[in-house]
Amino acid sequence: MTPQLRITLTLVLVAGTLAGCKSKTAEDTAAPFASTYVAPATAPILIQHATVLTGTGVQLDDADVLIQDGKISAVRKDAGTVPGAKIIDAKGRYVTPGLIDAHSHLGVYPSPEVWAHSDGNEATAPTTAEVWSEHSVWPQDPGFEAARAGGITSLLILPGSANLIGGRAVVLKNVPAVTYQEMKFPGAPQSMKMACGENPKRVYGLGGKRAPSTRMGNIAGTRAAFAKAKAYQKKMEAGSVEERDLAMETLVGVLKGEILVQNHCYRADEMATMLDVAKEFGYKISAFHHAVEAYKIADQLAQTGTCAALWADWWGFKLEAFDGIRENIALVDAGRGKDDEGKALKSCAIVHSDDPYGIQRLNQEAAKAMTAGRRMGLTISDAEAIAWVTANPAKAIGILDKTGTLEAGKNGDVVIWNGTPFSSYALADVVLIDGVVRYDRSVKTLPQSDFLLGLEPPETAAAKEAQP
C-alpha cells in the first residue's frame, strides 16, 4: 500500500467515523416521543345537500363534501357518486371543518379535578422551558370525549401560566387512545408557552421574596433566558456543547423558528413590550392568549402576523382583565396592516376555551363574539366567523396546511351540525377525524373513559327519577 493510498484510506475511515458520531448525536438529540397515531382505513364518505362553511370565508349552499382515504377530495355542488361511498344526506344541516381549540388544558388538568391530577404547571421556577406538557397528558380524561361531542377534532394542550416560560405544548388529535403518543398530531410543530403580567409576579414574587415580583422583573427574567439561549445556540452551532441542557434546547428551537411561541398576555401595553422582546432576540410570537385588550392593538397584531386567541366575554376577574370588552374578537378580526411591499395584511382572531366546559360549546362562544361585532356595526358573515374556531387556530398552532379548512387534500376533519353552528340550539350530529366517524349523536355508545364507565346515561337516570 502506497503512503498516498494509506493516507486516503485513513481520511475515509476518519470521515466515516465522524459521520457515524454525527449521525449518532443527531439520533440522540432527535425529538423523542414520536407520534404513533395512525388513521384507520375507511370507505369513502359523501355528505350531500348541506350548507357548507369551508373555513376559507366561503359559504356553499346545497353542496357536497366528498372524503376519500381520510382526506377531503371535493367540496362543491353535485360532487357526483363514488363506488362504495357511504352517503349522508345533510339537507337542512350545516357542515364545517372540525373545530380546533388553540388553548386547552385537557389531559393535564383532567377530571376528576383533584390534586393527584393537577399536572399542568411546573410552578417550581419562573422559567421551566425543559418541561413538556405531553408528559402530563392523561388520555382517559373524560373531557376529551365531551369536547369531541362538541365538534372538537384537534387541540393544543398547553402548560399553565404560572411561569415566564412554562415549557412545550403539544397538538393532539381528539381521538380515543391509551397513550398520548396515539393522539399526537403527526407533523405538527411544538409550541412553547410563555406568560407575562400578573401570574408570574404573583406566583413567585408575592411578598417580595423571589423574582419576579414586578412586571419589570418579568421582562428581565424572559430576556435573561433568551440571552442565555443565544449563547447556547452559538455553542451548538460550533459543536462545543459539553452537556445537554433541555431548557436551552427548547429556547434554541424557538430562536430557530422550529417551536412556536404561545404567549399568555392580557394588557395591550404588555403585548407591545413582548413583541419588542421577540424582535430583540429574533423570534416570532405566533399568538397572544386571553389578550383581553387585543382590540387596542389590532392593527399592530396584523402587522406582525400575530394571532390573538380570546374568550368571547370573560372579563374583570382580575385587574388586568378589567378592560375586556365583548367586541374584542370582532375588532381584532377587523385589524389590518401592510407588509413591506404594501400588500394588505389581515388580523387573525381566534376563539379559545381555556376551560373544560367552554371547549364543549366553542361554536356558541364564536356566535356570541360574532353577535357583539354585528351589534356594533361590523359586517361579519357566518362564513368568516367559522374561521375563528377552525382555520385561524390551525394557523396559530402550525397545522393549517393539514386541517382547519374544507379544501381538497386536507385531513377529513369534518362536523355535521343539526343546523347553523351559531345557534344556542346547535348540536354536532356527526364528527369525523381523518374521515373516521368518531362521534355520532344518533348512536348510543359506552363512554370511553374509565371514570364514566358504570355511570348511568342521563336518560336512564331521568327515567328512574320520574318513577313514582
C-alpha positions as CSV (number, residue, x, y, z in Angstrom):
1,M,0.0,0.0,0.0
2,T,1.4,3.4,-1.0
3,P,1.7,6.2,1.5
4,Q,-0.8,8.2,-0.5
5,L,-3.3,5.4,-0.6
6,R,-2.8,4.8,3.2
7,I,-3.5,8.5,3.9
8,T,-6.6,8.4,1.6
9,L,-8.0,5.3,3.3
10,T,-7.2,6.9,6.7
11,L,-9.1,10.0,5.8
12,V,-12.1,8.0,4.6
13,L,-12.2,5.9,7.8
14,V,-11.9,9.1,9.9
15,A,-14.6,10.7,7.9
16,G,-16.8,7.7,8.2
17,T,-16.2,7.6,12.0
18,L,-17.0,11.3,12.3
19,A,-20.1,10.8,10.2
20,G,-21.1,7.9,12.4
21,C,-20.6,10.1,15.5
22,K,-22.5,12.9,13.9
23,S,-25.4,10.7,13.0
24,K,-25.4,9.2,16.5
25,T,-25.5,12.6,18.0
26,A,-28.3,13.6,15.7
27,E,-30.2,10.5,16.7
28,D,-29.6,11.2,20.4
29,T,-31.0,14.7,20.1
30,A,-33.8,14.0,17.7
31,A,-37.3,14.7,19.0
32,P,-38.3,11.7,21.1
33,F,-41.8,10.6,22.0
34,A,-42.8,10.4,18.3
35,S,-46.5,10.2,17.3
36,T,-47.8,6.7,16.9
37,Y,-51.2,7.9,15.6
38,V,-52.4,6.0,12.5
39,A,-55.6,6.9,10.8
40,P,-57.7,3.8,10.2
41,A,-58.5,2.9,6.6
42,T,-62.1,3.9,5.7
43,A,-64.5,3.7,2.9
44,P,-65.3,7.0,1.1
45,I,-68.0,9.3,2.6
46,L,-70.2,11.6,0.6
47,I,-72.0,14.3,2.5
48,Q,-74.8,15.7,0.3
49,H,-77.0,18.8,0.1
50,A,-75.5,20.6,3.1
51,T,-74.8,24.3,3.8
52,V,-71.1,24.2,3.8
53,L,-68.9,26.7,5.7
54,T,-65.4,25.9,4.3
55,G,-63.3,27.9,6.8
56,T,-61.9,29.9,3.9
57,G,-64.6,32.6,4.1
58,V,-66.8,30.8,1.6
59,Q,-70.4,29.5,2.2
60,L,-71.7,27.0,-0.3
61,D,-75.5,26.2,-0.3
62,D,-76.8,22.7,-1.3
63,A,-73.2,21.5,-1.6
64,D,-71.5,18.1,-1.2
65,V,-68.3,17.2,0.7
66,L,-66.5,14.0,-0.5
67,I,-63.9,12.3,1.8
68,Q,-61.7,9.6,0.3
69,D,-58.8,7.9,2.0
70,G,-59.2,10.1,5.0
71,K,-58.8,13.3,3.0
72,I,-61.1,15.9,1.6
73,S,-61.5,15.1,-2.0
74,A,-64.1,17.6,-3.3
75,V,-66.2,20.4,-1.9
76,R,-68.7,21.6,-4.4
77,K,-72.3,21.3,-5.7
78,D,-73.1,17.9,-7.0
79,A,-69.8,16.1,-6.3
80,G,-71.1,13.1,-8.1
81,T,-71.1,9.5,-6.9
82,V,-68.2,7.3,-5.8
83,P,-68.5,3.5,-5.8
84,G,-68.8,2.1,-2.3
85,A,-69.2,5.5,-0.7
86,K,-71.3,5.9,2.4
87,I,-73.9,8.5,1.6
88,I,-75.0,11.0,4.3
89,D,-78.0,13.2,3.5
90,A,-77.3,16.6,5.2
91,K,-80.1,18.5,3.7
92,G,-81.1,21.3,6.2
93,R,-77.9,20.8,8.1
94,Y,-74.5,22.6,8.1
95,V,-71.1,21.2,7.5
96,T,-67.9,22.8,8.8
97,P,-64.3,21.9,9.3
98,G,-63.6,20.2,12.7
99,L,-63.3,22.8,15.4
100,I,-59.8,23.4,16.8
101,D,-59.1,24.7,20.3
102,A,-55.9,26.7,20.4
103,H,-55.8,26.8,24.2
104,S,-56.7,23.8,26.2
105,H,-55.6,22.1,29.4
106,L,-57.5,18.8,28.9
107,G,-55.4,15.9,30.0
108,V,-53.1,17.9,32.1
109,Y,-55.8,19.2,34.4
110,P,-58.3,16.3,33.8
111,S,-61.4,15.3,35.6
112,P,-61.9,14.4,38.4
113,E,-60.4,17.7,39.5
114,V,-58.1,16.5,42.3
115,W,-54.6,17.3,43.4
116,A,-53.4,13.9,42.0
117,H,-54.5,15.1,38.5
118,S,-53.1,18.6,38.8
119,D,-50.2,18.3,36.3
120,G,-50.4,21.4,34.1
121,N,-47.9,23.7,35.7
122,E,-44.4,23.0,36.9
123,A,-44.6,26.1,39.2
124,T,-41.2,25.4,40.9
125,A,-39.2,28.1,39.0
126,P,-40.0,31.1,36.9
127,T,-38.6,29.5,33.8
128,T,-39.1,25.8,33.1
129,A,-38.5,25.5,29.4
130,E,-37.4,22.0,29.8
131,V,-40.8,20.5,30.6
132,W,-43.2,19.2,28.0
133,S,-47.0,19.3,28.6
134,E,-47.4,16.0,26.7
135,H,-45.7,14.2,29.6
136,S,-48.7,15.1,31.8
137,V,-51.5,14.3,29.4
138,W,-53.9,11.6,30.7
139,P,-55.7,10.3,27.6
140,Q,-58.6,9.0,29.6
141,D,-59.7,12.5,30.7
142,P,-63.5,12.4,30.1
143,G,-63.2,16.0,28.9
144,F,-61.8,14.7,25.6
145,E,-65.0,12.8,24.9
146,A,-67.2,15.7,25.9
147,A,-65.2,18.0,23.6
148,R,-65.5,15.6,20.7
149,A,-69.3,15.7,21.1
150,G,-68.9,19.5,20.7
151,G,-67.2,19.1,17.4
152,I,-63.5,19.5,18.6
153,T,-61.2,17.5,16.3
154,S,-57.8,18.9,17.3
155,L,-56.5,20.9,20.2
156,L,-53.3,22.4,21.6
157,I,-52.5,21.3,25.1
158,L,-50.6,24.0,26.9
159,P,-48.8,24.1,30.3
160,G,-50.4,26.6,32.7
161,S,-49.4,30.2,33.0
162,A,-47.6,30.5,36.4
163,N,-44.2,30.7,34.6
164,L,-42.5,33.2,32.5
165,I,-41.6,30.3,30.3
166,G,-43.7,27.3,31.1
167,G,-42.4,24.6,28.7
168,R,-43.5,22.9,25.5
169,A,-47.1,22.4,24.3
170,V,-48.4,19.5,22.1
171,V,-51.0,19.3,19.4
172,L,-53.4,16.4,19.8
173,K,-56.0,14.7,17.6
174,N,-59.1,14.3,19.7
175,V,-59.3,10.5,19.3
176,P,-59.8,7.8,22.0
177,A,-56.4,6.4,22.9
178,V,-54.4,4.7,25.7
179,T,-51.2,6.7,25.3
180,Y,-50.8,10.4,24.3
181,Q,-48.5,9.3,21.5
182,E,-51.5,7.7,19.9
183,M,-53.2,11.2,19.9
184,K,-50.2,13.2,18.9
185,F,-50.9,15.1,15.6
186,P,-48.3,13.8,13.1
187,G,-46.1,16.6,11.7
188,A,-47.5,19.3,14.0
189,P,-44.8,21.6,15.4
190,Q,-44.4,22.0,19.1
191,S,-45.2,25.3,20.8
192,M,-43.7,26.9,23.9
193,K,-45.8,28.6,26.5
194,M,-44.8,32.0,27.9
195,A,-46.6,34.4,30.2
196,C,-46.5,38.0,31.3
197,G,-48.4,40.1,33.7
198,E,-49.9,39.2,37.0
199,N,-49.5,35.5,37.0
200,P,-45.7,35.1,37.2
201,K,-45.2,38.0,39.6
202,R,-48.0,36.7,41.9
203,V,-46.8,33.1,41.9
204,Y,-43.2,33.8,42.5
205,G,-42.9,37.3,43.9
206,L,-45.8,37.6,46.3
207,G,-44.3,39.0,49.5
208,G,-41.2,40.2,47.6
209,K,-39.2,37.1,48.5
210,R,-38.3,35.9,45.0
211,A,-38.0,37.3,41.5
212,P,-40.1,38.2,39.5
213,S,-42.2,40.3,41.9
214,T,-42.8,43.1,39.4
215,R,-43.6,43.5,35.7
216,M,-40.1,44.7,35.1
217,G,-38.9,41.6,36.8
218,N,-41.0,39.5,34.4
219,I,-39.3,41.1,31.3
220,A,-35.9,40.9,32.8
221,G,-36.3,37.2,33.5
222,T,-37.6,36.5,30.0
223,R,-34.7,38.5,28.4
224,A,-32.1,36.7,30.6
225,A,-33.4,33.3,29.5
226,F,-33.2,34.2,25.8
227,A,-29.8,35.8,26.2
228,K,-28.5,32.6,27.7
229,A,-30.2,30.7,24.9
230,K,-28.4,32.8,22.3
231,A,-25.1,31.8,23.9
232,Y,-26.1,28.2,24.0
233,Q,-27.1,28.3,20.3
234,K,-23.6,29.5,19.3
235,K,-22.1,26.6,21.2
236,M,-24.5,24.2,19.5
237,E,-23.6,25.6,16.1
238,A,-19.9,25.3,16.9
239,G,-20.3,21.8,18.2
240,S,-18.8,22.8,21.6
241,V,-21.8,21.8,23.9
242,E,-20.3,19.6,26.6
243,E,-23.6,18.7,28.3
244,R,-27.2,18.8,27.1
245,D,-29.4,21.5,28.5
246,L,-33.0,20.6,27.9
247,A,-34.3,24.0,28.7
248,M,-31.8,25.7,26.3
249,E,-32.7,23.2,23.6
250,T,-36.3,24.4,23.8
251,L,-35.3,28.1,23.7
252,V,-33.0,27.5,20.8
253,G,-35.8,25.7,18.9
254,V,-37.8,28.9,19.4
255,L,-34.9,31.1,18.1
256,K,-34.6,28.9,15.1
257,G,-38.4,29.1,14.4
258,E,-38.9,25.4,14.9
259,I,-41.0,25.8,18.0
260,L,-43.9,28.3,18.0
261,V,-44.5,30.8,20.8
262,Q,-47.9,31.0,22.5
263,N,-47.8,34.0,24.9
264,H,-50.3,34.4,27.8
265,C,-50.8,38.2,28.0
266,Y,-53.8,40.4,28.8
267,R,-52.8,44.1,28.5
268,A,-52.2,45.9,25.3
269,D,-49.1,47.6,26.6
270,E,-47.6,44.3,27.7
271,M,-48.3,42.7,24.4
272,A,-46.4,45.5,22.7
273,T,-43.5,45.0,25.1
274,M,-43.4,41.3,24.4
275,L,-43.4,42.0,20.6
276,D,-40.3,44.2,21.3
277,V,-38.6,41.4,23.2
278,A,-39.3,39.0,20.4
279,K,-37.8,41.5,17.9
280,E,-34.7,41.9,20.1
281,F,-34.0,38.2,20.1
282,G,-35.2,37.4,16.7
283,Y,-38.2,35.1,17.4
284,K,-41.9,35.4,16.5
285,I,-44.9,35.2,18.7
286,S,-47.4,33.0,17.0
287,A,-50.3,34.1,19.2
288,F,-51.2,36.1,22.3
289,H,-53.6,34.2,24.5
290,H,-56.5,35.6,26.5
291,A,-55.4,39.1,25.4
292,V,-58.5,40.9,26.6
293,E,-57.0,44.2,25.4
294,A,-56.0,43.0,21.9
295,Y,-58.6,45.2,20.3
296,K,-56.4,48.2,21.3
297,I,-53.5,47.0,19.1
298,A,-55.4,45.0,16.4
299,D,-53.6,46.7,13.6
300,Q,-50.2,46.1,15.2
301,L,-51.1,42.4,15.6
302,A,-52.0,42.2,11.9
303,Q,-48.7,43.9,11.0
304,T,-46.6,41.4,12.9
305,G,-48.7,38.4,11.8
306,T,-49.5,37.6,15.4
307,C,-52.9,35.9,16.2
308,A,-55.0,36.6,19.3
309,A,-56.7,33.6,21.0
310,L,-59.5,35.1,23.0
311,W,-62.6,34.5,25.1
312,A,-65.9,35.8,23.9
313,D,-66.9,37.6,27.1
314,W,-64.6,36.8,30.1
315,W,-63.5,40.0,31.8
316,G,-63.0,41.6,35.2
317,F,-62.0,38.6,37.2
318,K,-58.6,40.3,38.0
319,L,-57.4,43.8,37.4
320,E,-55.5,43.2,34.2
321,A,-58.8,41.7,32.8
322,F,-60.8,44.8,33.7
323,D,-60.7,46.4,30.3
324,G,-62.0,43.4,28.4
325,I,-65.0,44.0,26.1
326,R,-67.4,41.7,24.2
327,E,-66.4,43.2,20.9
328,N,-62.7,42.2,21.3
329,I,-62.7,39.3,18.9
330,A,-64.6,41.1,16.2
331,L,-62.4,44.2,16.5
332,V,-59.2,42.0,16.3
333,D,-60.7,40.3,13.2
334,A,-61.1,43.8,11.7
335,G,-57.5,44.7,12.3
336,R,-55.4,45.4,9.2
337,G,-51.8,46.1,8.3
338,K,-49.4,46.2,5.3
339,D,-46.3,44.3,4.5
340,D,-43.1,45.8,3.2
341,E,-44.4,45.7,-0.3
342,G,-47.7,47.4,0.6
343,K,-49.8,44.2,0.5
344,A,-52.7,44.2,2.8
345,L,-52.4,42.0,6.0
346,K,-55.5,40.7,7.8
347,S,-55.6,40.1,11.5
348,C,-56.1,36.6,13.0
349,A,-58.8,36.3,15.6
350,I,-59.4,33.0,17.5
351,V,-62.0,31.9,19.9
352,H,-60.4,29.6,22.5
353,S,-61.7,27.9,25.6
354,D,-59.0,27.6,28.4
355,D,-61.8,25.7,30.1
356,P,-63.1,22.1,30.1
357,Y,-66.7,23.3,29.8
358,G,-66.2,26.1,27.3
359,I,-64.5,23.7,24.9
360,Q,-67.8,21.8,24.6
361,R,-69.5,24.8,23.0
362,L,-66.8,26.6,21.2
363,N,-69.2,27.3,18.3
364,Q,-71.5,29.1,20.6
365,E,-68.7,31.2,22.0
366,A,-67.9,32.2,18.4
367,A,-71.6,33.1,18.0
368,K,-71.5,35.4,21.0
369,A,-68.4,37.2,19.6
370,M,-70.0,37.5,16.2
371,T,-73.2,38.9,17.6
372,A,-71.3,41.5,19.6
373,G,-69.4,42.6,16.5
374,R,-72.5,42.9,14.4
375,R,-74.2,44.8,17.2
376,M,-71.5,47.5,16.9
377,G,-71.9,47.7,13.2
378,L,-69.2,45.4,11.8
379,T,-70.2,43.2,8.9
380,I,-69.3,39.6,9.8
381,S,-70.7,36.7,7.8
382,D,-71.1,33.1,9.2
383,A,-68.5,32.0,6.6
384,E,-66.0,34.4,8.1
385,A,-66.7,33.8,11.8
386,I,-66.3,30.0,11.5
387,A,-62.6,30.6,10.8
388,W,-62.3,31.8,14.4
389,V,-62.6,28.2,15.5
390,T,-61.2,26.4,12.5
391,A,-58.7,28.0,10.1
392,N,-57.2,30.7,12.5
393,P,-56.4,28.3,15.4
394,A,-54.9,25.9,12.9
395,K,-52.7,28.7,11.6
396,A,-51.6,29.7,15.2
397,I,-50.6,26.2,16.1
398,G,-49.0,25.3,12.8
399,I,-51.4,22.8,11.2
400,L,-53.2,24.9,8.7
401,D,-51.5,23.0,5.9
402,K,-53.2,19.8,7.2
403,T,-56.5,20.8,8.6
404,G,-58.8,23.8,9.6
405,T,-60.5,24.2,6.2
406,L,-62.5,22.1,3.8
407,E,-60.2,22.0,0.9
408,A,-59.0,19.2,-1.3
409,G,-56.0,17.4,0.2
410,K,-56.7,18.4,3.8
411,N,-57.5,15.9,6.5
412,G,-61.0,14.7,6.6
413,D,-61.8,16.6,9.9
414,V,-65.5,17.5,9.5
415,V,-68.5,18.3,11.6
416,I,-72.1,17.9,10.5
417,W,-74.4,20.1,12.6
418,N,-78.1,19.8,13.1
419,G,-78.5,23.4,11.9
420,T,-76.4,26.6,11.9
421,P,-73.5,26.1,14.4
422,F,-74.1,29.7,15.6
423,S,-77.3,28.8,17.3
424,S,-77.7,28.2,21.0
425,Y,-79.5,25.0,20.0
426,A,-76.7,23.8,17.8
427,L,-75.6,20.2,18.2
428,A,-72.9,18.2,16.4
429,D,-74.7,15.3,14.7
430,V,-71.6,13.6,13.3
431,V,-67.9,14.3,14.0
432,L,-65.3,12.9,11.6
433,I,-61.5,12.8,12.2
434,D,-59.4,11.8,9.1
435,G,-62.6,10.5,7.6
436,V,-63.4,8.3,10.6
437,V,-66.7,8.8,12.4
438,R,-65.6,9.5,16.0
439,Y,-68.9,10.7,17.2
440,D,-72.5,10.1,16.1
441,R,-75.2,11.6,18.2
442,S,-77.7,9.1,16.9
443,V,-75.7,6.1,18.1
444,K,-75.7,5.4,21.9
445,T,-72.2,4.1,22.8
446,L,-70.5,3.3,26.0
447,P,-68.2,6.1,27.4
448,Q,-64.5,5.8,26.5
449,S,-63.2,7.0,29.9
450,D,-62.9,4.6,32.8
451,F,-64.3,7.4,35.0
452,L,-67.6,7.4,33.1
453,L,-68.0,3.6,32.9
454,G,-70.7,2.4,35.2
455,L,-72.4,5.8,35.3
456,E,-76.0,5.6,34.0
457,P,-76.8,7.5,30.9
458,P,-78.7,10.7,31.7
459,E,-81.9,9.5,30.0
460,T,-81.9,6.3,32.2
461,A,-81.3,8.3,35.4
462,A,-84.1,10.7,34.5
463,A,-86.5,7.8,33.8
464,K,-85.8,6.4,37.2
465,E,-86.3,9.7,38.9
466,A,-89.6,10.1,37.2
467,Q,-90.9,6.8,38.6
468,P,-93.4,7.1,41.5
